[in-house]
Amino acid sequence: PDPAFEREAQSAPRNFQRSTFVGAPLAARHRVDSQRQRLIAAAAFAFLASLRQTMFRMSILQAVLAVSLLLEASAFAPTSSFLRGFTASPSCLTISAPPAASSYPSLSMAMTTPKASGTSKKFAPLPVPGSNTPVKKTAEEKEKEDKEEWRMDLQEPEIESECGADYVPLLTALKLGNYEEADQLTRDLLIFIGGEKTRSRGFVYFAEAPLLPMKDMQTIDRLWRAYSKGKFGFSVQKDIWNSKKVQGDFNKFVTEIAWNVGPCGGCEKQCSGCPGTLKRWTAVGSRGNEYEYDLVKAKKGHLPLTSALRGTYLLKRLLSHKAFGDAPVQGQALVTAKGTELFPGSL
């Protein structure tokens, strides 16, 4: 036999053993590496699952915290929709049935205030802002609120004009109870409806008063009577002027409607038939105006004002206008007492 063949045959088992000896650790090493990779993948999966669950819980906590903050903020917002179904008392705040079950989540909340023994009444818990707890109002506040409500709820009177006059400013002032501004707007309107001459001149002569448009004079009087519960207006003043108590006497008239105050200045007392001193008038917004612009405090017929600086001719002509009835105005026009001041010029 060939010696080379024999040497190869003899060395073959040894090479096989060597290859087996070397290959066994490599296979085991591959198995270990694959197991390690699976363990790493499982750990990564578990970590991601835990992280996802943690984030979900945190999102829930954030949502709950956000809702709590909104509810606390809504307690100080009267118009907030979160508290529409809430009812409150000084000691507790509960939630009643919501207006619509589909619109609001089912919530329940109670905020209790511990009662302290021997606590003074002035330290009693205050009503929760935005709740339905009624707040006690003073007599003045109730009276003022009642005055405002009836004006706003009143149906607007008919407004007519023969010369295109704008009555919205007067209507608005009377609706808001701003009688001082309404008084000035009335004088401005009389000058406007008088025509081009009165507008350029800036006032109305007593001889022009009966010629003022019928519908416009009726509109002015209608607005005054409507928004004063029949207490103010030219027709109201005409009724007082023709009353049995006054009978067309200017001195008695200014006393009846409180246009005068104190003696006339000629003596220290107010004599019978003396008109006294007419109250001082100043422009709107100025100090020193002595006339009364409060509906409750003012006497009947106190407004609107008419200039008497040059006598009572203008007043009498205005009151005798046919817009306020066909009944004639009693008495004669009189000149005011010396030194009286109502407002400068005529209307």
Sequence and secondary structure as in RCSB ss.txt:
>XXXX:A:sequence
PDPAFEREAQSAPRNFQRSTFVGAPLAARHRVDSQRQRLIAAAAFAFLASLRQTMFRMSILQAVLAVSLLLEASA
FAPTSSFLRGFTASPSCLTISAPPAASSYPSLSMAMTTPKASGTSKKFAPLPVPGSNTPVKKTAEEKEKEDKEEW
RMDLQEPEIESECGADYVPLLTALKLGNYEEADQLTRDLLIFIGGEKTRSRGFVYFAEAPLLPMKDMQTIDRLWR
AYSKGKFGFSVQKDIWNSKKVQGDFNKFVTEIAWNVGPCGGCEKQCSGCPGTLKRWTAVGSRGNEYEYDLVKAKK
GHLPLTSALRGTYLLKRLLSHKAFGDAPVQGQALVTAKGTELFPGSL
>XXXX:A:secstr
  HHHHHHHHHHHHHHHHHHHHHHHHHHHHHHHHHHHHHHHHHHHHHHHHHHHHHHHHHHHHHHHHHHHHHHHHT
T TT GGGTTEEE SSEEEE   S TTTS      EE    TT  GGG     TTSS      HHHHHHHHHHHH
HHHS       SS    HHHHHHHHTT HHHHHHHHHHHHHHHT HHHHHHTS  GGGGGGS HHHHHHHHHHHH
HTTTTSSSHHHHHHHHTSTTTTT HHHHHHHTT EES  SSSSS  TT   EE     TT TT  S   TTTS T
T  S    TT SHHHHHHHT GGG S    S      TT  SSSS  
